[in-house]
């Protein structure tokens, strides 16, 4: 039962996560990490 619940939640989050990440705007004030944030778009 636990394995079935875990896999169903995993499938749900796997489908939902790209939409969530697309809705969030990532910013960084540290110039050393701006390249990484820009590359992740």
CHARMM internal coordinates of N, CA and C (Angstrom, degrees):
IC EDIT
DIST 1 N 1 CA 1.4560
DIST 1 CA 1 C 1.5330
ANGL 1 N 1 CA 1 C 110.62
DIST 1 C 2 N 1.3374
ANGL 1 CA 1 C 2 N 116.36
DIHE 1 N 1 CA 1 C 2 N -45.82
DIST 2 N 2 CA 1.4673
ANGL 1 C 2 N 2 CA 120.33
DIHE 1 CA 1 C 2 N 2 CA -178.27
DIST 2 CA 2 C 1.5294
ANGL 2 N 2 CA 2 C 111.34
DIHE 1 C 2 N 2 CA 2 C -63.24
DIST 2 C 3 N 1.3198
ANGL 2 CA 2 C 3 N 117.00
DIHE 2 N 2 CA 2 C 3 N -40.57
DIST 3 N 3 CA 1.4684
ANGL 2 C 3 N 3 CA 120.78
DIHE 2 CA 2 C 3 N 3 CA 178.64
DIST 3 CA 3 C 1.5218
ANGL 3 N 3 CA 3 C 110.82
DIHE 2 C 3 N 3 CA 3 C -62.55
DIST 3 C 4 N 1.3177
ANGL 3 CA 3 C 4 N 116.18
DIHE 3 N 3 CA 3 C 4 N -40.03
DIST 4 N 4 CA 1.4555
ANGL 3 C 4 N 4 CA 120.29
DIHE 3 CA 3 C 4 N 4 CA -179.92
DIST 4 CA 4 C 1.5384
ANGL 4 N 4 CA 4 C 110.32
DIHE 3 C 4 N 4 CA 4 C -65.23
DIST 4 C 5 N 1.3333
ANGL 4 CA 4 C 5 N 117.80
DIHE 4 N 4 CA 4 C 5 N -43.94
DIST 5 N 5 CA 1.4615
ANGL 4 C 5 N 5 CA 121.15
DIHE 4 CA 4 C 5 N 5 CA 178.59
DIST 5 CA 5 C 1.5272
ANGL 5 N 5 CA 5 C 110.90
DIHE 4 C 5 N 5 CA 5 C -64.59
DIST 5 C 6 N 1.3140
ANGL 5 CA 5 C 6 N 116.61
DIHE 5 N 5 CA 5 C 6 N -43.29
DIST 6 N 6 CA 1.4602
ANGL 5 C 6 N 6 CA 120.31
DIHE 5 CA 5 C 6 N 6 CA 179.96
DIST 6 CA 6 C 1.5208
ANGL 6 N 6 CA 6 C 111.13
DIHE 5 C 6 N 6 CA 6 C -61.51
DIST 6 C 7 N 1.3142
ANGL 6 CA 6 C 7 N 117.58
DIHE 6 N 6 CA 6 C 7 N -43.86
DIST 7 N 7 CA 1.4621
ANGL 6 C 7 N 7 CA 119.79
DIHE 6 CA 6 C 7 N 7 CA -178.63
DIST 7 CA 7 C 1.5248
ANGL 7 N 7 CA 7 C 111.10
DIHE 6 C 7 N 7 CA 7 C -69.27
DIST 7 C 8 N 1.3242
ANGL 7 CA 7 C 8 N 118.32
DIHE 7 N 7 CA 7 C 8 N -34.43
DIST 8 N 8 CA 1.4596
ANGL 7 C 8 N 8 CA 119.09
DIHE 7 CA 7 C 8 N 8 CA 179.33
DIST 8 CA 8 C 1.5203
ANGL 8 N 8 CA 8 C 110.80
DIHE 7 C 8 N 8 CA 8 C -68.96
DIST 8 C 9 N 1.3329
ANGL 8 CA 8 C 9 N 117.11
DIHE 8 N 8 CA 8 C 9 N -39.62
DIST 9 N 9 CA 1.4647
ANGL 8 C 9 N 9 CA 119.86
DIHE 8 CA 8 C 9 N 9 CA 175.74
DIST 9 CA 9 C 1.5245
ANGL 9 N 9 CA 9 C 110.67
DIHE 8 C 9 N 9 CA 9 C -65.83
DIST 9 C 10 N 1.3119
ANGL 9 CA 9 C 10 N 117.56
DIHE 9 N 9 CA 9 C 10 N -40.44
DIST 10 N 10 CA 1.4676
ANGL 9 C 10 N 10 CA 121.33
DIHE 9 CA 9 C 10 N 10 CA 179.67
DIST 10 CA 10 C 1.5251
ANGL 10 N 10 CA 10 C 110.15
DIHE 9 C 10 N 10 CA 10 C -61.11
DIST 10 C 11 N 1.3218
ANGL 10 CA 10 C 11 N 117.56
DIHE 10 N 10 CA 10 C 11 N -42.55
DIST 11 N 11 CA 1.4667
ANGL 10 C 11 N 11 CA 120.74
DIHE 10 CA 10 C 11 N 11 CA 178.78
DIST 11 CA 11 C 1.5218
ANGL 11 N 11 CA 11 C 111.19
DIHE 10 C 11 N 11 CA 11 C -65.77
DIST 11 C 12 N 1.3214
ANGL 11 CA 11 C 12 N 116.80
DIHE 11 N 11 CA 11 C 12 N -38.55
DIST 12 N 12 CA 1.4673
ANGL 11 C 12 N 12 CA 121.12
DIHE 11 CA 11 C 12 N 12 CA 178.85
DIST 12 CA 12 C 1.5205
ANGL 12 N 12 CA 12 C 110.64
DIHE 11 C 12 N 12 CA 12 C -63.18
DIST 12 C 13 N 1.3349
ANGL 12 CA 12 C 13 N 116.69
DIHE 12 N 12 CA 12 C 13 N -49.71
DIST 13 N 13 CA 1.4669
ANGL 12 C 13 N 13 CA 120.04
DIHE 12 CA 12 C 13 N 13 CA -178.50
DIST 13 CA 13 C 1.5185
ANGL 13 N 13 CA 13 C 111.60
DIHE 12 C 13 N 13 CA 13 C -67.00
DIST 13 C 14 N 1.3033
ANGL 13 CA 13 C 14 N 117.06
DIHE 13 N 13 CA 13 C 14 N -33.33
DIST 14 N 14 CA 1.4703
ANGL 13 C 14 N 14 CA 120.09
DIHE 13 CA 13 C 14 N 14 CA 178.69
DIST 14 CA 14 C 1.5286
ANGL 14 N 14 CA 14 C 110.68
DIHE 13 C 14 N 14 CA 14 C -64.11
DIST 14 C 15 N 1.3264
ANGL 14 CA 14 C 15 N 117.37
DIHE 14 N 14 CA 14 C 15 N -35.55
DIST 15 N 15 CA 1.4623
ANGL 14 C 15 N 15 CA 121.19
DIHE 14 CA 14 C 15 N 15 CA 178.20
DIST 15 CA 15 C 1.5273
ANGL 15 N 15 CA 15 C 111.73
DIHE 14 C 15 N 15 CA 15 C -77.70
DIST 15 C 16 N 1.3285
ANGL 15 CA 15 C 16 N 117.51
DIHE 15 N 15 CA 15 C 16 N -34.72
DIST 16 N 16 CA 1.4528
ANGL 15 C 16 N 16 CA 122.54
DIHE 15 CA 15 C 16 N 16 CA -174.89
DIST 16 CA 16 C 1.5326
ANGL 16 N 16 CA 16 C 112.69
DIHE 15 C 16 N 16 CA 16 C -80.91
DIST 16 C 17 N 1.3116
ANGL 16 CA 16 C 17 N 117.91
DIHE 16 N 16 CA 16 C 17 N -32.31
DIST 17 N 17 CA 1.4614
ANGL 16 C 17 N 17 CA 122.39
DIHE 16 CA 16 C 17 N 17 CA -172.17
DIST 17 CA 17 C 1.5274
ANGL 17 N 17 CA 17 C 114.31
DIHE 16 C 17 N 17 CA 17 C -58.42
DIST 17 C 18 N 1.3327
ANGL 17 CA 17 C 18 N 121.79
DIHE 17 N 17 CA 17 C 18 N -44.76
DIST 18 N 18 CA 1.4738
ANGL 17 C 18 N 18 CA 120.15
DIHE 17 CA 17 C 18 N 18 CA 178.48
DIST 18 CA 18 C 1.5324
ANGL 18 N 18 CA 18 C 113.00
DIHE 17 C 18 N 18 CA 18 C -59.56
DIST 18 C 19 N 1.3275
ANGL 18 CA 18 C 19 N 117.47
DIHE 18 N 18 CA 18 C 19 N -37.64
DIST 19 N 19 CA 1.4658
ANGL 18 C 19 N 19 CA 120.83
DIHE 18 CA 18 C 19 N 19 CA 178.17
DIST 19 CA 19 C 1.5193
ANGL 19 N 19 CA 19 C 110.55
DIHE 18 C 19 N 19 CA 19 C -67.11
DIST 19 C 20 N 1.3151
ANGL 19 CA 19 C 20 N 116.46
DIHE 19 N 19 CA 19 C 20 N -41.17
DIST 20 N 20 CA 1.4546
ANGL 19 C 20 N 20 CA 121.22
DIHE 19 CA 19 C 20 N 20 CA 179.00
DIST 20 CA 20 C 1.5275
ANGL 20 N 20 CA 20 C 111.14
DIHE 19 C 20 N 20 CA 20 C -63.94
DIST 20 C 21 N 1.3228
ANGL 20 CA 20 C 21 N 117.15
DIHE 20 N 20 CA 20 C 21 N -46.70
DIST 21 N 21 CA 1.4620
ANGL 20 C 21 N 21 CA 120.87
DIHE 20 CA 20 C 21 N 21 CA -179.34
DIST 21 CA 21 C 1.5245
ANGL 21 N 21 CA 21 C 111.65
DIHE 20 C 21 N 21 CA 21 C -66.38
DIST 21 C 22 N 1.3219
ANGL 21 CA 21 C 22 N 117.69
DIHE 21 N 21 CA 21 C 22 N -31.27
DIST 22 N 22 CA 1.4657
ANGL 21 C 22 N 22 CA 121.08
DIHE 21 CA 21 C 22 N 22 CA 178.15
DIST 22 CA 22 C 1.5291
ANGL 22 N 22 CA 22 C 110.81
DIHE 21 C 22 N 22 CA 22 C -70.13
DIST 22 C 23 N 1.3245
ANGL 22 CA 22 C 23 N 117.13
DIHE 22 N 22 CA 22 C 23 N -27.41
DIST 23 N 23 CA 1.4626
ANGL 22 C 23 N 23 CA 121.21
DIHE 22 CA 22 C 23 N 23 CA -177.73
DIST 23 CA 23 C 1.5304
ANGL 23 N 23 CA 23 C 112.42
DIHE 22 C 23 N 23 CA 23 C -82.97
DIST 23 C 24 N 1.3163
ANGL 23 CA 23 C 24 N 117.69
DIHE 23 N 23 CA 23 C 24 N -17.33
DIST 24 N 24 CA 1.4640
ANGL 23 C 24 N 24 CA 122.02
DIHE 23 CA 23 C 24 N 24 CA -176.96
DIST 24 CA 24 C 1.5240
ANGL 24 N 24 CA 24 C 109.46
DIHE 23 C 24 N 24 CA 24 C -95.53
DIST 24 C 25 N 1.3181
ANGL 24 CA 24 C 25 N 115.88
DIHE 24 N 24 CA 24 C 25 N 135.84
DIST 25 N 25 CA 1.4620
ANGL 24 C 25 N 25 CA 120.61
DIHE 24 CA 24 C 25 N 25 CA 176.15
DIST 25 CA 25 C 1.5188
ANGL 25 N 25 CA 25 C 108.43
DIHE 24 C 25 N 25 CA 25 C -101.96
DIST 25 C 26 N 1.3209
ANGL 25 CA 25 C 26 N 116.27
DIHE 25 N 25 CA 25 C 26 N 119.55
DIST 26 N 26 CA 1.4481
ANGL 25 C 26 N 26 CA 121.73
DIHE 25 CA 25 C 26 N 26 CA -178.70
DIST 26 CA 26 C 1.5240
ANGL 26 N 26 CA 26 C 109.33
DIHE 25 C 26 N 26 CA 26 C -94.06
DIST 26 C 27 N 1.3262
ANGL 26 CA 26 C 27 N 115.72
DIHE 26 N 26 CA 26 C 27 N 132.08
DIST 27 N 27 CA 1.4632
ANGL 26 C 27 N 27 CA 121.94
DIHE 26 CA 26 C 27 N 27 CA 177.80
DIST 27 CA 27 C 1.5232
ANGL 27 N 27 CA 27 C 108.82
DIHE 26 C 27 N 27 CA 27 C -133.39
DIST 27 C 28 N 1.3362
ANGL 27 CA 27 C 28 N 115.36
DIHE 27 N 27 CA 27 C 28 N 157.19
DIST 28 N 28 CA 1.4578
ANGL 27 C 28 N 28 CA 119.98
DIHE 27 CA 27 C 28 N 28 CA 179.64
DIST 28 CA 28 C 1.5300
ANGL 28 N 28 CA 28 C 108.79
DIHE 27 C 28 N 28 CA 28 C -146.66
DIST 28 C 29 N 1.3188
ANGL 28 CA 28 C 29 N 116.05
DIHE 28 N 28 CA 28 C 29 N 130.79
DIST 29 N 29 CA 1.4605
ANGL 28 C 29 N 29 CA 120.86
DIHE 28 CA 28 C 29 N 29 CA 177.18
DIST 29 CA 29 C 1.5244
ANGL 29 N 29 CA 29 C 112.60
DIHE 28 C 29 N 29 CA 29 C -85.43
DIST 29 C 30 N 1.3088
ANGL 29 CA 29 C 30 N 117.01
DIHE 29 N 29 CA 29 C 30 N -16.94
DIST 30 N 30 CA 1.4484
ANGL 29 C 30 N 30 CA 121.85
DIHE 29 CA 29 C 30 N 30 CA -179.17
DIST 30 CA 30 C 1.5261
ANGL 30 N 30 CA 30 C 108.94
DIHE 29 C 30 N 30 CA 30 C -81.75
DIST 30 C 31 N 1.3219
ANGL 30 CA 30 C 31 N 117.48
DIHE 30 N 30 CA 30 C 31 N 117.02
DIST 31 N 31 CA 1.4666
ANGL 30 C 31 N 31 CA 121.63
DIHE 30 CA 30 C 31 N 31 CA -176.43
DIST 31 CA 31 C 1.5277
ANGL 31 N 31 CA 31 C 112.45
DIHE 30 C 31 N 31 CA 31 C -62.58
DIST 31 C 32 N 1.3115
ANGL 31 CA 31 C 32 N 117.71
DIHE 31 N 31 CA 31 C 32 N -26.41
DIST 32 N 32 CA 1.4652
ANGL 31 C 32 N 32 CA 120.33
DIHE 31 CA 31 C 32 N 32 CA 179.99
DIST 32 CA 32 C 1.5254
ANGL 32 N 32 CA 32 C 111.91
DIHE 31 C 32 N 32 CA 32 C -68.17
DIST 32 C 33 N 1.3342
ANGL 32 CA 32 C 33 N 117.73
DIHE 32 N 32 CA 32 C 33 N -27.65
DIST 33 N 33 CA 1.4580
ANGL 32 C 33 N 33 CA 121.26
DIHE 32 CA 32 C 33 N 33 CA -176.68
DIST 33 CA 33 C 1.5173
ANGL 33 N 33 CA 33 C 113.68
DIHE 32 C 33 N 33 CA 33 C -104.47
DIST 33 C 34 N 1.2984
ANGL 33 CA 33 C 34 N 118.77
DIHE 33 N 33 CA 33 C 34 N -4.06
DIST 34 N 34 CA 1.4676
ANGL 33 C 34 N 34 CA 120.68
DIHE 33 CA 33 C 34 N 34 CA -179.91
DIST 34 CA 34 C 1.5256
ANGL 34 N 34 CA 34 C 111.99
DIHE 33 C 34 N 34 CA 34 C -60.91
DIST 34 C 35 N 1.3116
ANGL 34 CA 34 C 35 N 117.07
DIHE 34 N 34 CA 34 C 35 N -35.03
DIST 35 N 35 CA 1.4669
ANGL 34 C 35 N 35 CA 120.87
DIHE 34 CA 34 C 35 N 35 CA 179.36
DIST 35 CA 35 C 1.5314
ANGL 35 N 35 CA 35 C 109.84
DIHE 34 C 35 N 35 CA 35 C -62.20
DIST 35 C 36 N 1.3257
ANGL 35 CA 35 C 36 N 117.24
DIHE 35 N 35 CA 35 C 36 N -41.32
DIST 36 N 36 CA 1.4684
ANGL 35 C 36 N 36 CA 120.67
DIHE 35 CA 35 C 36 N 36 CA 179.28
DIST 36 CA 36 C 1.5177
ANGL 36 N 36 CA 36 C 111.25
DIHE 35 C 36 N 36 CA 36 C -66.61
DIST 36 C 37 N 1.3147
ANGL 36 CA 36 C 37 N 117.46
DIHE 36 N 36 CA 36 C 37 N -42.42
DIST 37 N 37 CA 1.4481
ANGL 36 C 37 N 37 CA 120.88
DIHE 36 CA 36 C 37 N 37 CA 179.96
DIST 37 CA 37 C 1.5219
ANGL 37 N 37 CA 37 C 109.77
DIHE 36 C 37 N 37 CA 37 C -65.62
DIST 37 C 38 N 1.3303
ANGL 37 CA 37 C 38 N 116.96
DIHE 37 N 37 CA 37 C 38 N -41.52
DIST 38 N 38 CA 1.4526
ANGL 37 C 38 N 38 CA 120.76
DIHE 37 CA 37 C 38 N 38 CA 179.30
DIST 38 CA 38 C 1.5367
ANGL 38 N 38 CA 38 C 111.20
DIHE 37 C 38 N 38 CA 38 C -65.62
DIST 38 C 39 N 1.3174
ANGL 38 CA 38 C 39 N 117.27
DIHE 38 N 38 CA 38 C 39 N -38.13
DIST 39 N 39 CA 1.4600
ANGL 38 C 39 N 39 CA 121.96
DIHE 38 CA 38 C 39 N 39 CA -178.87
DIST 39 CA 39 C 1.5244
ANGL 39 N 39 CA 39 C 112.07
DIHE 38 C 39 N 39 CA 39 C -69.01
DIST 39 C 40 N 1.3194
ANGL 39 CA 39 C 40 N 117.01
DIHE 39 N 39 CA 39 C 40 N -25.02
DIST 40 N 40 CA 1.4632
ANGL 39 C 40 N 40 CA 119.83
DIHE 39 CA 39 C 40 N 40 CA -176.88
DIST 40 CA 40 C 1.5195
ANGL 40 N 40 CA 40 C 112.80
DIHE 39 C 40 N 40 CA 40 C -77.83
DIST 40 C 41 N 1.3083
ANGL 40 CA 40 C 41 N 117.69
DIHE 40 N 40 CA 40 C 41 N -7.88
DIST 41 N 41 CA 1.4690
ANGL 40 C 41 N 41 CA 120.50
DIHE 40 CA 40 C 41 N 41 CA -178.98
DIST 41 CA 41 C 1.4788
ANGL 41 N 41 CA 41 C 112.74
DIHE 40 C 41 N 41 CA 41 C -75.95
END
COOR INIT
IC SEED 1 N 1 CA 1 C
IC BUILD
